[in-house]
Amino acid sequence: MLNLGACYYEGDSVEQDKKMAFRLFQHAAESGNVDAILKFGDCFFNGDGTPVDKKIAVELYRQAYNLGNADAMLKLAAFYEDGDVLPPDLNESRILYKQSADLGNTGAIRALMEGHPHQHSKVVNPPYYNEIESFDNPESYPDLEFFIPGMEKPLLLHRIILVRASDYIDAMLRKNKTHKLCWPFDTSKGLDREALVKALRYCYGESLSLETKNGECFAMIAMLLRLQLRGSDETLTSLSNFVIDEALRDVKTGAELLKACTGYTECCGTNHFALDKKLAAIVLTKENMKHHYIEVVDHCLMLLPPEYLMLAEYGEPHTRFSEFYLRIKYVRYHSKELTIQEKQAIVANYDWSSLDSQELHAICLGDAMNRITFLQALDRFSECWGQKNDQMDDVTNQIRMIEEQVNSIKEKSELWFSDAENNVITKRGEKYNIVQRTGNERDLFTIQSLETQSIAQEICL
C-alpha cells in the first residue's frame, strides 16, 4: 500500500490523487509501516489529501521516531531548531541531528557539517517525497544531465522528479526534448550556484537549512521562484517571515539583509514579496540613523541604489540625519559614477524653504547641480523666506555672500565654456588650444598654459 500510495501521491504511472494517497498511507500506517507513518504525517503537515494539522503531524513523526526512523528524527530536529512547530530547544535539536546522522541520514550529516543547529537559522521541510539518495547518483539510473555554469561537471538527475516539482523545468523539457539541460540564469556567484543546488535537492525531498549570512535567503527565494516550484508558497512565505524577524531582531543584521536583498529582482519592486520595501521600513528609520549611524547610513543607505533615498525616514532639518544632509552625502559619495542630471534629480526636488545658507553652500561645493539651476534655486530660496520672514536683511546678506562665491567660480569657470565645439577657449582675449576635454556639462580642460592650468586646478578643488 505504501508504494501504491507513493504512486498516487507523485502521479507516477497513475493520475495524481493525493486524497487516494492519503487513504493508502493511512492503511499502511495502521499496519505499523514506519515509512507509511512518516508519509501519513507529511500529508497532515502539508495538507495533502486532508486539512493541515501540524499537531497530528508531529505526533506521527514522534511515532516514526520511536520506531527508529532517521527522517523523522531529522524533521523533529528541524522543528526544535526553527521554533515554529515546536518550542525552540537547541539542545534537543542537536541530539536529534546526531541520532539521525548516526543512522546515515545524509540530510542530518549535511546539517551537522554546516554547523546546525544555529540560533538564528531557518529549516524548511519540502512537500515532496524523499528521494535524496538518488540525487546526482550515477547508480540511480539518471536520465538528465543538468549543467550549471561555473560548475565543472553536470548534475546527474531524473526528469520525472524535477518535472513533478518544477513548472519551469517541465516547460523547458517539453520545449526541448533532450537529455541535457543548461540552467539559463546567471550563476557567476558561488552563492547562487550553491542556492540552486540546494533548491534542486529540495525537489528531491531534502529539507532546506538557511541562515541570513551573505544573502543566502534571498538567493534561495530567487531560485525557488525561477524554478517555479509547485507547492512552494508556504516555503517562500516562511523564508520571507524569517528574514523580517531577523531584521527586527538586530539593526546591523537588518542593514546587511537590505543590501543583499537589492541584488535579487525577485525580492524587490512590486511583486507580492517586495522584501526590499519591508526591510527599508524596518532599517531606514530616523531612530536607527540616530543610534546606529555607521551601520544604517554609512554601511547601508550610502551603498544602495538612489531610489532607496525615497524610502528612508529622515531626522530633523539641519542635522546629520536630515533628508538634505543625507542626499548631499549620497551625491558626494557617488560623485564619480553619477551624471549631473542624476545628481540634480537627487537634490533638486527638495523643500528649499527649510535650508539655511550653509546648506546652500554645500550644494554649490558638492556640484549637485549646474550654475544656472543653482542660481534659480537661490531665487526660490529668497521667495520662500520672503513669505515667511519679514526680517530679510540677514537672509539677503547670506544670499549675497553665496552669490559672490558663485560669481567668483563663474568668473574662473568662463574659461571652460567658451567655443568648446571648436576646441578653443578664451582668456582675456587670448586663445588657447584644448589638449584634453573631460566631464559633462561642466567641462574641464587641460590647456597649453601653465597659468590657466593652475586656475583649472583651483576650480577642481
KACOR-V824472 format. One record per backbone hydrogen bond with DSSP energy under -0.5 kcal/mol. CO is the residue of the C=O (numbers start at 0). NH is the residue of the N-H. If there is no record, write none. Layout:
# KACOR-V824472
co->CO nh->NH
co->CO nh->NH
This chain:
# KACOR-V824472
co->0 nh->4
co->1 nh->5
co->2 nh->6
co->3 nh->7
co->4 nh->8
co->5 nh->9
co->6 nh->10
co->6 nh->11
co->7 nh->16
co->10 nh->12
co->16 nh->20
co->17 nh->21
co->18 nh->22
co->19 nh->23
co->20 nh->24
co->21 nh->25
co->22 nh->26
co->23 nh->27
co->24 nh->28
co->25 nh->29
co->26 nh->30
co->27 nh->32
co->28 nh->31
co->31 nh->33
co->32 nh->36
co->33 nh->37
co->34 nh->38
co->35 nh->39
co->36 nh->40
co->37 nh->41
co->38 nh->42
co->39 nh->43
co->40 nh->44
co->41 nh->45
co->42 nh->46
co->42 nh->47
co->43 nh->52
co->46 nh->48
co->52 nh->56
co->53 nh->57
co->54 nh->58
co->55 nh->59
co->56 nh->60
co->57 nh->61
co->58 nh->62
co->59 nh->63
co->60 nh->64
co->61 nh->65
co->62 nh->66
co->63 nh->68
co->64 nh->67
co->67 nh->69
co->68 nh->72
co->69 nh->73
co->70 nh->74
co->71 nh->75
co->72 nh->76
co->73 nh->77
co->74 nh->78
co->75 nh->79
co->76 nh->80
co->77 nh->81
co->78 nh->82
co->78 nh->85
co->79 nh->88
co->88 nh->92
co->89 nh->93
co->90 nh->94
co->91 nh->95
co->92 nh->96
co->93 nh->97
co->94 nh->98
co->95 nh->99
co->96 nh->100
co->97 nh->101
co->98 nh->102
co->99 nh->102
co->99 nh->104
co->100 nh->103
co->104 nh->108
co->105 nh->109
co->106 nh->110
co->107 nh->111
co->108 nh->112
co->109 nh->113
co->110 nh->115
co->111 nh->114
co->117 nh->120
co->119 nh->211
co->121 nh->209
co->123 nh->207
co->128 nh->130
co->130 nh->133
co->131 nh->134
co->133 nh->136
co->135 nh->137
co->136 nh->139
co->137 nh->140
co->143 nh->145
co->143 nh->156
co->144 nh->146
co->144 nh->180
co->145 nh->154
co->146 nh->148
co->146 nh->182
co->147 nh->150
co->154 nh->145
co->154 nh->156
co->155 nh->135
co->155 nh->136
co->156 nh->142
co->156 nh->143
co->157 nh->161
co->158 nh->162
co->159 nh->163
co->160 nh->164
co->161 nh->165
co->164 nh->166
co->164 nh->229
co->165 nh->169
co->166 nh->170
co->167 nh->171
co->168 nh->172
co->169 nh->173
co->170 nh->174
co->171 nh->175
co->174 nh->176
co->175 nh->177
co->178 nh->144
co->180 nh->146
co->188 nh->191
co->188 nh->192
co->189 nh->193
co->190 nh->194
co->191 nh->195
co->192 nh->196
co->193 nh->197
co->194 nh->198
co->195 nh->199
co->196 nh->200
co->197 nh->201
co->198 nh->202
co->199 nh->203
co->200 nh->205
co->201 nh->204
co->203 nh->130
co->207 nh->123
co->209 nh->121
co->210 nh->216
co->211 nh->214
co->212 nh->215
co->214 nh->218
co->215 nh->219
co->216 nh->220
co->217 nh->221
co->218 nh->222
co->219 nh->223
co->220 nh->224
co->221 nh->225
co->222 nh->226
co->223 nh->227
co->223 nh->228
co->226 nh->167
co->226 nh->168
co->227 nh->166
co->228 nh->231
co->231 nh->235
co->232 nh->236
co->233 nh->237
co->234 nh->238
co->235 nh->239
co->236 nh->240
co->237 nh->241
co->238 nh->242
co->239 nh->243
co->240 nh->244
co->241 nh->245
co->242 nh->246
co->243 nh->247
co->244 nh->248
co->245 nh->249
co->249 nh->253
co->250 nh->254
co->251 nh->255
co->252 nh->256
co->253 nh->257
co->254 nh->258
co->255 nh->259
co->256 nh->260
co->257 nh->261
co->259 nh->262
co->260 nh->263
co->263 nh->266
co->264 nh->267
co->266 nh->274
co->266 nh->275
co->267 nh->270
co->273 nh->277
co->274 nh->278
co->275 nh->279
co->276 nh->280
co->277 nh->281
co->278 nh->282
co->279 nh->283
co->282 nh->284
co->283 nh->312
co->284 nh->288
co->285 nh->289
co->286 nh->290
co->287 nh->291
co->291 nh->295
co->292 nh->296
co->292 nh->297
co->293 nh->298
co->295 nh->300
co->296 nh->301
co->299 nh->302
co->299 nh->303
co->300 nh->303
co->304 nh->307
co->305 nh->308
co->306 nh->309
co->307 nh->310
co->307 nh->311
co->311 nh->313
co->315 nh->318
co->318 nh->321
co->320 nh->314
co->321 nh->325
co->322 nh->326
co->323 nh->327
co->324 nh->328
co->325 nh->329
co->326 nh->330
co->327 nh->331
co->328 nh->332
co->329 nh->333
co->331 nh->334
co->333 nh->336
co->333 nh->337
co->338 nh->342
co->339 nh->343
co->340 nh->344
co->341 nh->345
co->342 nh->346
co->343 nh->347
co->347 nh->349
co->349 nh->351
co->350 nh->353
co->351 nh->354
co->355 nh->359
co->356 nh->360
co->357 nh->361
co->358 nh->362
co->359 nh->363
co->360 nh->364
co->361 nh->365
co->362 nh->367
co->363 nh->366
co->369 nh->373
co->370 nh->374
co->371 nh->375
co->372 nh->376
co->373 nh->377
co->374 nh->378
co->375 nh->379
co->376 nh->380
co->377 nh->381
co->378 nh->382
co->379 nh->383
co->380 nh->384
co->381 nh->385
co->382 nh->386
co->383 nh->387
co->384 nh->388
co->389 nh->391
co->391 nh->395
co->392 nh->396
co->393 nh->397
co->394 nh->398
co->395 nh->399
co->396 nh->400
co->397 nh->401
co->398 nh->402
co->399 nh->403
co->400 nh->404
co->401 nh->405
co->402 nh->406
co->403 nh->407
co->404 nh->408
co->405 nh->409
co->406 nh->410
co->407 nh->411
co->408 nh->412
co->409 nh->413
co->411 nh->414
co->412 nh->415
co->413 nh->416
co->414 nh->417
co->416 nh->418
co->418 nh->421
co->418 nh->423
co->419 nh->422
co->422 nh->433
co->424 nh->431
co->426 nh->429
co->429 nh->426
co->431 nh->424
co->432 nh->447
co->435 nh->445
co->437 nh->443
co->440 nh->442
co->443 nh->437
co->444 nh->446
co->445 nh->434
co->445 nh->435
co->446 nh->448
co->448 nh->452
co->449 nh->453
co->450 nh->454
co->451 nh->455
co->452 nh->456
co->453 nh->457
co->454 nh->458
co->455 nh->459
co->456 nh->460
